[in-house]
Amino acid sequence: ESIGGGPCVVGSSGQNVADVMRYSTLESALDVLTMMLQWRHLAPTAPDTLQCFPLSEHDPFILETCPLVLFAGNQEAFSSKLLRGDDGTECLAVTLPPFSKAGSAALVNLSTLECSEITFDIASMTQ
């Protein structure tokens, strides 16, 4: 949940998405993010196949409310999709490749949920 009443943005480094893809028939990271929203859980395979300290009283990966933006890093490519729930709730799902390989980031307008990829010339940064 957001601090101070601002928009709720939830993200991960992507291991949770990769683990779901490893043990399911879902074909893309966006499909996994969509299902995680439906399941209302960020790490459905933890602690069975995704390393996580098992907690018996509270599951910190449960999504109590729908975030405005849900993202996962370290994916194959940049992609985004606006998801709409039956109640009209909107969530922007975004996948990002590793910055060290692609040199890209996402630029998100939190008012309109428009999303675009911006790319940096990382070759010139390493000189």
Secondary structure in CASP SS format (residue, H / E / C, confidence):
PFRMAT SS
TARGET T0000
AUTHOR 0000-0000-0000
METHOD secondary structure of the structure
MODEL  1
E C 1.00
S C 1.00
I C 1.00
G C 1.00
G C 1.00
G C 1.00
P C 1.00
C C 1.00
V E 1.00
V E 1.00
G E 1.00
S E 1.00
S C 1.00
G C 1.00
Q H 1.00
N H 1.00
V H 1.00
A H 1.00
D H 1.00
V H 1.00
M H 1.00
R H 1.00
Y C 1.00
S C 1.00
T C 1.00
L C 1.00
E C 1.00
S C 1.00
A H 1.00
L H 1.00
D H 1.00
V H 1.00
L H 1.00
T H 1.00
M H 1.00
M H 1.00
L H 1.00
Q H 1.00
W H 1.00
R C 1.00
H E 1.00
L C 1.00
A C 1.00
P C 1.00
T C 1.00
A C 1.00
P C 1.00
D C 1.00
T C 1.00
L C 1.00
Q C 1.00
C C 1.00
F C 1.00
P C 1.00
L C 1.00
S C 1.00
E C 1.00
H C 1.00
D C 1.00
P C 1.00
F C 1.00
I E 1.00
L C 1.00
E C 1.00
T C 1.00
C C 1.00
P C 1.00
L C 1.00
V E 1.00
L E 1.00
F E 1.00
A E 1.00
G C 1.00
N C 1.00
Q C 1.00
E C 1.00
A C 1.00
F C 1.00
S E 1.00
S E 1.00
K E 1.00
L E 1.00
L E 1.00
R E 1.00
G C 1.00
D C 1.00
D C 1.00
G C 1.00
T C 1.00
E E 1.00
C E 1.00
L E 1.00
A E 1.00
V E 1.00
T E 1.00
L C 1.00
P C 1.00
P C 1.00
F H 1.00
S H 1.00
K H 1.00
A H 1.00
G C 1.00
S E 1.00
A E 1.00
A E 1.00
L E 1.00
V E 1.00
N C 1.00
L C 1.00
S C 1.00
T C 1.00
L C 1.00
E C 1.00
C E 1.00
S E 1.00
E E 1.00
I E 1.00
T E 1.00
F C 1.00
D C 1.00
I H 1.00
A H 1.00
S H 1.00
M H 1.00
T C 1.00
Q C 1.00
END
